[in-house]
Amino acid sequence: MVENDEVFAIAGSIGTPTNAAIQKYLNDRGIPNLFLTSGAERFNDPKNFPWIVPFYPTFVSRGVLFAKFVLRERPNGKIAVQYENDDFGRDYLRGFELGLGNRASEMIVRKASHELTEASIDAQILDFKSAGANVLIQFTQAKFSAQGVRACSALGWHPLHIVAIGSAGSTFIPAGAAISRGVVTAIWERQPTDPAQANEVPARNYRTFAVKYLPNVDLDNLSAVSGYDNAFMIESVLTHCGDELTRDNVLHHATSLKGAVPPMFSAGIGVHNSPSDYRAIHHLQLARFDGTTLAPIGGPEPIDDK
């Protein structure tokens, strides 16, 4: 695309390994990579990679938030952590241990990684229960979160259960609504099929858009929701560029965000960044599945990497 089609910019590229593979190439050539979809910390590096502009909250900051929640809810908890063996899982784990501070070694009684190619993680769940853990953290994909819910139920184990990725439609309902009750996650985007959000104007507008332009998309596919919000932000940047549609001007507006709120963002979560810090999302909403919907736990909470 760059060398044959002479593209102006790359927009909304999804995934940590895919963006890592093109990070240096695009930056060296001054091609903007706008609002890439990954929470890996490596992409927020304005000094060395000014043309690489992330958008979503870092995995580290999300791990910190979950740690603070555990310290509030189970200050004497015994924690088991499962994480996928890649930047996603390792960054989450690092943030979680950072958030626990000097209590990390005392509170974490088990941690185990797994590969995304594994068919099942049930054996790890059994090991966590045997270790005496009463808090289960899963820093992995929705498929394995759902497996974890079902494995805990089969074992009669009822820890405080936190998952990095969880939605009513793609995780908890498939796993079993009743047995998923009480599982905690963090969100920043609305979920279009969540009964509590289904009648809100943004969710209705999204479903109308999807029916017209994405008739084959699964409405529970949150990657599609992210793409929808991403497109809104890219349009906003291009609009602000006006007639000065240069790469330098695109970079300027993409790294000086203020006031624009993507349509499917949860209430109370805005967007702002700066040329010295590309992180654009600074709050997350903790939520607990209640058997039907993701019920907010308090209001949006500030996140950082400390």
Phi, psi and omega in degrees: 000319182286313188274329181263317183262352179053049181298149181284320182199161170258137185228132172068025181298132188255141172106142180289308182295325180294317180288326176297324183292331184252359186303306184290320181301309182293318182296317181298334182259002178067034177262117180298132169252092191276126169053051178298149185262087175196148178256013180292135183298333186301338184273348176264079184219069185301329183292315185262335181227066185296337183271000181255110189243102177284173181226315189275159183300145183291150176299323179299312182296327178291321177297320177300315180300316180296323179297317179296324177295316179298318180297329177284316188276322182224071185299338178247025184292155172251118194252136169246131182240125173249135181215146178285147188275071177200185182303321179304302183294318183292322177295317177301312181299316180299317178295320181297314179294324176298318180293327178285338179064223184287359177267356184302310184293332179283319189273327182277112183263342177208142167214140184212139177262163174214159178269149179292344180276351181292142182283327185212148176245016185301323182296324178293321179298318177299318178297320180297316178298317181296334180283354179086015180291143172239010172227128178242124178245128177240108176260073185207186185280165185303323179304315183281332173299315179296320176299320180297319178300313182293321180294318178299317180297316181297329180273354185067029183256131186230067178282168164293116190247121181237132178238143179291320180237118179204134175221157181301314187280323187259349182236300193279319177294313177299323180290331184126112186302316184294316183281346178272351183302128178101348179291139186250142173214187178227139183228161171221353177240148176293153180248113194295339179255002178294124184305327182287341183247352190300328183266001177288145184306313180301319181292320178296318179297320179296316180296321177298316178299314183295318179299321183283314189253340183228060188298339182260002183282143173282121183297342176274001178282100185287345173294326177291321176298316179299319178297322179297313178293322180298316180298322177300316181292321179295318177299319180299316179297313181296323178296318180293334179292334180058227182278352181265070184270077176243160179297322179298318181288323174300314179298319180302310183286330179288340181247019175225044184288139176195123172097329180285128180239117179304144189297332181259016175284145179295154180303134176089001180246111182253192185223129169200146176212185181209163179299340180261350180209107186279352179301129187251339183247125188238007177220150172227155178252113172290143182213149181239130178289127184255013182105341180228318187220169174270106183272127181300144173254102185067208179253180177304138183249142178293146177234149172206187182255022184240000000 
